[in-house]
Amino acid sequence: MRNLLRALAAAVLFVGGVGSGVRAAEPIKIGFSMELTGPFAVVGKTGLLAFKIWEEEVNAEGGLLGRPVKLVYYDDQSNPSLVPAIYTKLIDIDKVDLLISSYGTNLVVPAMPVAISYNRLFFGLFALAATTSSTIRNTSRCCPSAPNR
């Protein structure tokens, strides 16, 4: 997971030109919702721990593109109806550089229209049924055991 997130963030920032004109000390903000309470909290809490370990290790090694990494996340309470507002806030208020998802189709699908409406790249984690349509732009599924369609 560590190398995957590092590669995704660096590629998005390089291709998207986020690094141009930005002070080196300004963090790269990676935003997501996570199921920290509710029926899927066990998955969300372990996922968040993995993300925090990755953030710590990357920052200890000098960050990405010479910039520290900062995770920006909110509890979606395992409730899909809360997800669109969270992703809107991540884009409009928090001004994140990269959007990723929590885990699973039911919590990824509600975030996709927000990412699409803002023309933002969005990485869905383990959401096998969420990204099967070829009409969905700027999305990618990250699941090592499932082929992209």
C-alpha positions in Angstrom: 0.0 0.0 0.0 2.8 2.4 0.8 4.4 2.3 -2.6 1.0 2.3 -4.4 -0.1 5.5 -2.6 3.3 7.1 -3.2 3.2 6.4 -6.9 -0.4 7.6 -7.2 0.2 10.8 -5.4 3.4 11.6 -7.3 1.8 10.8 -10.7 -1.3 12.9 -10.0 0.7 15.9 -8.8 3.3 15.7 -11.6 0.7 15.3 -14.4 -1.7 17.8 -12.8 1.0 20.4 -12.4 0.1 20.9 -8.7 3.8 21.3 -7.9 4.3 24.4 -10.1 4.4 27.6 -8.2 3.8 26.0 -4.8 6.2 26.6 -1.9 8.2 23.5 -1.1 7.0 23.5 2.5 3.3 23.4 1.6 1.9 19.9 2.2 0.4 17.7 -0.4 -3.1 17.1 0.9 -4.8 13.7 0.3 -8.5 13.7 1.1 -10.9 10.9 1.8 -13.9 9.8 3.9 -13.5 6.8 6.2 -15.9 4.7 8.1 -14.7 5.3 11.6 -18.0 4.7 13.3 -21.0 2.6 12.3 -21.2 -1.0 11.1 -18.0 -0.8 8.9 -15.8 0.9 11.6 -13.5 -2.1 12.0 -12.5 -1.8 8.3 -12.3 2.0 8.5 -10.2 2.1 11.6 -7.6 -0.4 10.3 -7.6 1.4 7.0 -7.0 4.8 8.6 -4.2 3.3 10.7 -2.5 2.0 7.5 -2.8 5.5 5.9 -1.4 7.1 9.0 1.6 4.7 9.0 2.2 5.5 5.3 1.9 9.2 6.0 4.5 9.0 8.8 6.9 6.9 6.8 6.7 9.1 3.7 7.2 12.3 5.7 10.2 10.7 7.6 11.8 10.1 4.2 11.3 13.7 3.0 7.7 13.6 1.7 6.6 13.5 -1.9 8.3 15.8 -4.5 10.0 17.4 -1.6 6.8 18.3 0.2 5.3 16.7 3.3 2.1 14.7 3.0 -1.0 15.6 5.0 -4.1 13.4 5.3 -7.4 15.2 5.5 -10.3 12.9 6.4 -13.7 12.8 7.9 -15.9 10.0 9.4 -18.6 9.0 7.0 -20.2 6.9 9.8 -20.5 4.0 7.4 -23.4 6.0 5.9 -23.3 6.5 2.1 -25.6 9.5 2.3 -22.9 11.5 4.1 -20.2 10.9 1.5 -21.1 13.5 -1.1 -20.9 16.4 1.4 -17.6 15.1 2.7 -16.0 15.1 -0.7 -17.5 18.5 -1.6 -15.9 19.8 1.6 -12.6 18.2 0.8 -12.5 19.9 -2.6 -14.1 23.3 -1.8 -12.9 24.0 1.8 -9.9 21.8 2.4 -8.5 22.2 -1.1 -7.0 18.7 -1.2 -4.7 17.8 -4.0 -5.7 14.1 -4.4 -8.9 12.3 -3.7 -9.1 8.7 -2.6 -11.9 6.6 -1.2 -12.7 4.6 1.8 -13.4 0.9 1.2 -16.2 -0.7 -0.7 -18.7 0.1 -3.4 -21.4 1.4 -1.2 -19.1 4.2 0.2 -17.2 4.8 -3.1 -20.1 5.3 -5.5 -21.6 8.3 -3.7 -18.3 10.1 -3.9 -17.8 9.6 -7.7 -20.4 12.1 -8.9 -18.7 14.8 -6.8 -15.3 14.0 -8.2 -16.7 13.9 -11.7 -18.5 17.2 -11.4 -15.3 18.9 -10.2 -13.3 17.1 -12.9 -11.0 15.6 -10.3 -9.1 12.4 -10.4 -10.5 9.9 -7.9 -9.0 6.6 -6.8 -11.5 4.0 -5.5 -10.2 1.4 -3.2 -11.7 -2.1 -3.4 -14.9 -0.9 -5.0 -15.3 -3.6 -7.6 -18.8 -2.7 -8.8 -18.2 1.1 -8.8 -15.9 1.6 -11.7 -17.0 -0.9 -14.3 -18.6 1.6 -16.6 -16.5 3.1 -19.4 -18.5 6.3 -19.2 -17.0 7.2 -15.8 -14.1 9.6 -16.4 -11.1 10.3 -14.2 -11.6 7.4 -11.9 -9.4 4.4 -11.2 -10.0 1.2 -9.2 -7.2 -0.1 -6.9 -7.7 -3.8 -6.2 -4.8 -6.1 -6.9 -7.0 -9.2 -7.4 -9.5 -7.8 -9.9 -8.7 -6.8 -13.5 -9.8 -3.3 -14.6 -12.7 -3.5 -17.1 
